[in-house]
Amino acid sequence: MIERPGAGPLRRLVVLRHAKSARPEGVPDHERPLAARGRADAAAAGHALAEADCLPGLALCSTAVRARATWELAAAQWGTPPPVRHDPRLYHGDVPGLLAVIHDVPAEVETLLLVGHNPGLEDLVLTLAGDGLDDTLERVRAKFPTSAIAVLSWRGAAWRDLTARTALLTSLTVPRGGKR
């Protein structure tokens, strides 16, 4: 990763894959709810973000039911959740589409949470990360499971400055709620 001193504030992109969904017969993909495990894991994800002091100034969330429910259960773990925007471009978004959404974020937002789906989120993390701490990149390459949280850090004056290989993957967490 190349850091440019003075290129802007330290920013964080927090990427949260929706929690485990149910697959009820006859329910369209966009309308699928969370499974019981997914509800517990989504709450655990919110708790993990609070514990890591990684709460966003803004959340961007897919319009799919399972992503919205993941957001709601995660945000319920925080004292005051940030504003959220539900954006249909995040449902089945590819890297160029996801970057277009991110590039529209106001410059005053320093930590952004993106709640969406695979394979787009995994591809986005791997595209943006020029490097990773410890084994984070290898772990994302192996699997970016439901309720996984990837945190990418980078310096830039505006979100439109975030491009391929300009960020450092600082952490990868897969919170799980309840016993297995």
N, C-alpha and C positions, 0 to 999 in steps of 0.2 A: 504494500500500500504506500502511496506517496502522500505525505502530509505537506501541505503548503502553509507555512507559518503566516499568520495574519490573514488567512483566506476566509475568515468568518468564524462564528461561534461553533463550539462543539455541538453537533446535532446527533440525535439518536433516532433510528427507525426501528421500531419494535414490530416484528412480524409474528402474528398469532394465527395459526391455522385453526379453523373451527374445531370444536370438540366432536367426539364420536356421535354420529347420527344414527337414528333408527331408519329402517327401510320398510315402512308399512306398505303393504300391497295396494296398488292403485293410486298412490300419492306421487305426484310429479316431483322430480328431483329438486326443483326450487323450493318446494313446500315441505321437504322432509324435516321432521323435528329432531331434537337431540334424543339420544338413548339415555337411560338412567345413568350409565357410566359417564356419558358426555356431560350431563348436568353437574355431576360431582367434579369432573375434570375441569370444566369451565370455571367453576368457583375456585378450584385449586389454582388455576392459572391467574385469576385475579389476585389471590392471596400471594402468589409467588412474585407477581409484579410489584405489589406493595412492599413486600419484604426486601426486594432488590432495589427499592427506591427508584423504580423505573416507570412512574406514572406519566402518562402522556398529557400534553397540552391540548391535543385534538385526537379524536379517533375517526378513522375512515373504515366503514364496515360494508360488506356485501349485503345485498338485499335478501339473500336466501334466508329462510327461516332458521336453519341451523347456525348460521353465522350471527344473525341478530340475537338469538338466544345465548350464544357463547358470549357475545359482548355484554348483554344484560346481566348474566350471572357473574362474569368477571368484574364488571364495574360496580356491582352491588357490594363488593368486598372493600371498596374505597369510601372514605368519608364523603368526598364531593367528586363525583365523576366529571370528566371533562366533556366538552361538547362532542357530539357524534354526528357524522354525516353518513347516511346510507346511500351508497353509490352503486347503481346497477352495473357499472363497468367493472366492478370487482368480482362479479359472478362470472366464472369461466375466463377471467382476465389472463392474458399472456404478458410477458415481460414488457413489451412496448406499451401495451394498454395500462398496465399497473404503473409504469413510470409516468405516463401522461397524467394519471390521477395524482400521483405524488408531486409532480412538478407544479400542480395548481395550488399547493398548500401555501398559505401565507408565510412570509419570512419570519414573522414573530414567533411561530411555533418551533420550539427547539426539540421537543420529543413528540414523535408521531407514532400512533398505533394503527396498524393495518390489520384488519380481521377479514380473512378470506379463505381461499381454497387451493388445493393442489390440483395439478402440478405447477400452476402459476407462481405460488408463493415460494416453493422450493427453488424454482428456476430463477426467480427474482433475487433471492438470497445469494445463490451461487454466482449470478451475474454481477451483483454489486460488490461482493466481497473480494477485495484484492488480496486479502490475507485473513487469517483467523487465529485467535488465541488457542493454545493447547490443540486439542483434536476436533475443534468445532466444525471446521470445513469438512473433514472426513466423515463426521457424524451426519451432517446434512446430506452429503452425497450418498450415504448409505440409506438414510430414511429420514423424512420430515413428517413424523406421525401426527395424528390428530392431537390438538391442544399443544403442539410444540410452539415454543417461543424462541425466536432468534432476535438478538439485539445487534444491530449494526451501528457503528459510530463513524462519524466523518466530520470534516470541517468544510463549511461553505456559507456564502453570504445568503443564498436562497436555495430552496428545495430543487429548483430547476438545475442547480449545479451538480446534483447527485447523478453520477453516470457509472458505467461499468468499471468495476475494479477500483473504485475510489473510497470504499468503506472498509472498515475492519470489523470482522465478525467477533464480537467480544464475548458473547455467551450463547449457549443453546441449552434450553431447559425443557423438559417434558413433564409438567406437573400432572400428578394423578391424585384424585380424591377418593377416599375410602379404601377399603381393603380388597385385595385380589386373591 
